[in-house]
């Protein structure tokens, strides 16, 4: 148990540092705009959120019990802002059961946007733990979220055998800025797909991202079901690539996510400039994994 706990802590730390680096690198250099083939788009920046990620400046919460089930009690006690980790919710996690459990989050949604959480707590039987669920500052900024008004969480708990005590337990928290939050979709860009209740917009191409090149997407799900999306048969400038991309968007929610292409993949094919991209989207039910749709080949340019 201890070994797994240390490994999980290491993974979370690396993930958090990566998000911080990604947030820093995304502000340097120009990004290309995504456009339909043959269209004339002025290069040099693309559609960007005007937000400055001022979240955390005025937000506060009232203490609220989020989960009280099967001997596990989770209470939100404070809205906090850290200079390194960003915004977060301080949680008191109490394990009143007879077994040790790991408590985590299946999904975190801020102002209707899917956001990566940095939260996992190992709590022994009969013990308590003060934890902070951090919200990815890079993802808040990408979504244009300046003021955090609403936070939706889906919690899970599992034991040392990975058996679930519960999962997808829903809770909603409203901050003091709930009435002031902006829910305008950050959907500027080139629409790539719009069918089956799923809309995908290509926003920018960043050739100087942390891992290599990042293709930023806006995704909106009004399908009536939670969906997962992968990318298949992707090529850049006519050369096949191995994209890093898998996202889940709950019903009625939005997401800002990017397709990552490793620098090594581009270098191996002698690509110094991303000019034309072709790909297919595989869309499926996030619970059953049944296919909802496989798109036709979609082609766009980066200018």
Secondary structure, 3 states (H helix, E strand, C coil): CHHHHHHHHHHHHHHHHHHHHHHHHCCCCCCEEEEECCCCCCCCCCCCCCCCCCCCCCCCCCCEEEEEECCEEEEEEEEEEECCCEEEEEEEEEECCCCCEEEEEEEEEECCEECCEECEEEECCCCEEEEEEEECHHHHHHCCCCCCCEEEEEEEEECCCCCEEEEEEEEEEECCCHHHCCCCCCCCCEEEEEECCEEEEEEEEECCCCCEEEEEEEEEECCCCCEEEEEEEEEECCEECCCECEEEECCCCEEEEEEEEEHHHHHHCCCCCCCEEEEEEEEEECCCCCEEEECCCEEEEEC
